[in-house]
Amino acid sequence: MNSPFISAFLPAAVALVMVGLGLSLTVQDFLDVRNHRRAAAVTMALQLVVLPALCFGLMLALQVPPVLASGMMLLAASPGGTISSLFSHLFGGDVALNVTLTAVNSVIAVVSIPLVTNLGLAYFQPDLGGGGQVTLQFGKMLQVFAIVLVPVAVGMLLRRYRPSLATVLDRPVRIGSSVVLALAVLASIFSERANLPGYIADVGPAVLLFCALNLALGFVVPRAVRVARPQAIAASFEIGAHNATLAITIAVSVLHSSQLAVPAAVYGVFMIPVAALFGRLLTCASKETRQGGRASRRTAH
């Protein structure tokens, strides 16, 4: 996983993903957060505070090995991926809000990823075999900035100044992003294939539980503070569909550790079926609520 090819492939691959995100964004998307202040504030609080704290607690409770616990903290700090908008679209969420939240999250990630990951590394102190550590030092911040924001800016500039080209590129880049996610997950799993059964036993339950709790909290908490259902669904998938490709890239390219990438790779495998099941449950619950409401009205008449 630390070969020159992989080291070059992963940053280029995640750049493609982030360019694809940029192709769907405009400056107005960042400004639109004002239209959904409550939903955005709750989602940001969950993403930046609650999820890292929840992940930390799960690592302690489940006694996950230090290197995998640190990788989980990196995953928890990673923003939502573009797939969150797809799930939101499929299950009745506010897709425009997803786009806005992903845009804001990607900017904040330049600080939140190094901060949360470094705290995890400092506490769990994994043996990285001489690897580095994500810190708030200038050099590491530049690496995360280059991985996250520069490609997004390129995509946004293309949309702004070459809209026809951006339209042509949009679909191929989206498809390429899905392929990249699959390749990144497969490469991470392949590089650690000898230890994979043990890793899945150690971190698999934590990944499944973390993913399910992300999705549930992302829906229940906004609804509890009177955020409308479509916006709550958007928030749920935004914080539940983490950018596993970005987490894998930082683990390998910045921290030089394929072991740290394992939780994100396992998450990448589990996330899609878990999110699809959660979306299906939301749909069924919504249908039952509507049917119950109609039955009540008929009884009243």
Residue pairs with C-beta under 8 A, 6 or more apart in sequence:
1 187
1 188
1 191
1 192
1 252
1 258
1 261
2 252
2 256
2 258
6 187
6 191
6 252
7 252
7 253
9 187
10 184
10 187
10 248
10 249
10 252
10 253
11 146
11 147
11 249
11 253
13 180
13 183
13 184
13 245
13 249
14 147
14 151
14 180
14 184
14 245
14 246
14 249
15 147
15 150
15 151
16 151
16 173
16 176
16 177
16 180
17 81
17 82
17 151
17 177
17 180
17 181
17 243
17 245
17 246
18 106
18 147
18 148
18 149
18 151
18 152
18 155
18 246
19 151
19 152
19 154
19 155
19 158
19 173
20 82
20 155
20 170
20 173
20 174
20 176
20 177
21 82
21 102
21 103
21 106
21 151
21 152
21 155
22 151
22 152
22 153
22 154
22 155
22 156
22 157
22 158
22 159
23 155
23 156
23 158
23 159
23 166
23 169
23 170
23 173
24 82
24 85
24 99
24 155
24 159
24 170
25 99
25 103
25 152
25 155
25 156
25 159
26 156
26 159
26 160
27 156
29 96
29 99
29 100
29 103
30 100
30 103
30 104
30 107
32 96
32 100
33 40
33 100
33 101
33 104
36 94
36 97
36 100
36 231
38 222
38 225
38 226
38 227
39 94
39 97
39 222
39 227
39 228
39 231
39 232
39 234
39 235
40 97
40 100
40 101
40 104
42 221
42 222
42 225
42 227
42 235
43 101
43 218
43 222
43 235
43 238
43 239
44 101
44 104
44 105
44 108
46 217
46 218
46 221
46 235
46 239
47 79
47 80
47 105
47 112
47 238
47 239
48 108
48 112
50 217
50 221
51 76
51 214
51 217
51 239
52 73
52 76
52 77
52 116
52 119
54 76
54 210
54 213
54 217
55 72
55 73
55 75
55 76
55 210
56 73
56 120
56 123
58 64
58 72
58 206
58 209
58 210
59 69
59 72
59 73
59 124
59 206
62 205
62 206
62 209
64 72
64 202
64 203
64 206
65 126
65 202
65 203
66 124
66 125
66 126
66 127
67 124
67 126
67 127
67 128
67 257
67 259
67 260
68 199
68 202
68 203
68 206
68 259
68 262
68 263
69 120
69 124
69 126
70 117
70 120
70 121
70 124
70 126
70 260
71 203
71 247
71 251
71 259
71 260
71 261
71 262
71 263
71 264
72 120
72 203
72 206
72 207
72 210
72 263
73 116
73 117
73 119
73 120
73 121
73 124
74 113
74 116
74 117
74 120
74 134
74 247
74 250
74 251
74 255
74 260
74 263
74 264
75 210
75 242
75 244
75 247
75 263
75 264
75 267
76 116
76 210
76 242
77 109
77 112
77 113
77 115
77 116
77 117
78 109
78 113
78 242
78 243
78 244
78 246
78 247
78 250
78 264
79 102
79 105
79 106
79 108
79 109
79 112
79 242
79 243
79 246
80 98
80 101
80 102
80 105
80 237
80 238
80 239
80 240
80 241
80 242
80 243
81 102
81 181
81 241
81 242
81 243
81 244
81 245
81 246
82 102
82 174
82 177
83 178
83 181
83 241
83 272
84 98
84 101
84 102
84 234
84 237
84 238
84 240
84 241
85 95
85 98
85 99
85 102
85 237
87 93
87 237
87 241
87 275
87 276
87 279
88 94
88 95
88 97
88 98
88 233
88 234
88 237
88 238
89 95
90 279
91 233
91 237
91 279
91 280
91 282
91 283
92 229
92 230
92 233
92 282
92 283
92 286
93 230
93 231
93 233
93 234
93 236
93 237
94 228
94 230
94 231
94 233
94 234
95 234
97 230
97 231
97 234
97 235
98 234
98 237
98 238
101 234
101 235
101 238
102 238
103 152
105 238
106 148
106 149
106 152
107 149
109 144
109 148
109 246
110 141
110 144
110 145
110 148
110 149
111 136
113 134
113 144
113 148
113 250
114 134
114 135
114 136
114 140
114 141
114 144
115 136
117 134
117 250
118 133
118 134
118 135
118 136
121 133
121 134
126 259
126 260
128 255
128 256
128 257
128 259
128 260
129 257
131 255
131 256
131 257
131 260
132 140
132 254
132 255
132 256
133 255
134 140
134 144
134 250
134 254
134 255
140 254
143 253
143 254
144 250
144 254
147 246
147 249
147 250
147 253
147 254
148 246
155 166
158 165
158 166
158 169
159 166
177 245
180 245
181 244
181 245
181 268
184 244
184 245
184 248
184 249
184 265
184 268
185 244
185 248
185 265
185 268
185 269
188 248
188 252
188 258
188 261
188 262
188 264
188 265
189 196
189 262
189 265
189 266
189 269
191 258
192 199
192 258
192 259
192 262
192 265
199 262
199 266
200 266
203 262
203 263
203 266
204 266
204 270
206 263
207 263
207 266
207 267
207 270
208 270
208 274
210 267
211 240
211 267
211 270
211 271
211 274
211 275
212 274
212 278
214 239
214 240
214 242
215 236
215 237
215 239
215 240
215 274
215 275
215 278
216 236
216 278
217 239
218 232
218 235
218 236
218 237
218 238
218 239
218 240
219 232
219 233
219 235
219 236
219 282
222 231
222 232
222 235
222 236
223 229
223 232
227 235
229 286
233 282
236 278
236 282
237 275
237 279
240 271
240 275
240 278
241 271
241 275
242 264
242 267
242 271
244 264
244 265
244 267
244 268
244 271
245 268
247 261
247 263
247 264
247 267
248 261
248 264
248 265
248 268
251 257
251 258
251 260
251 261
251 264
252 258
252 260
252 261
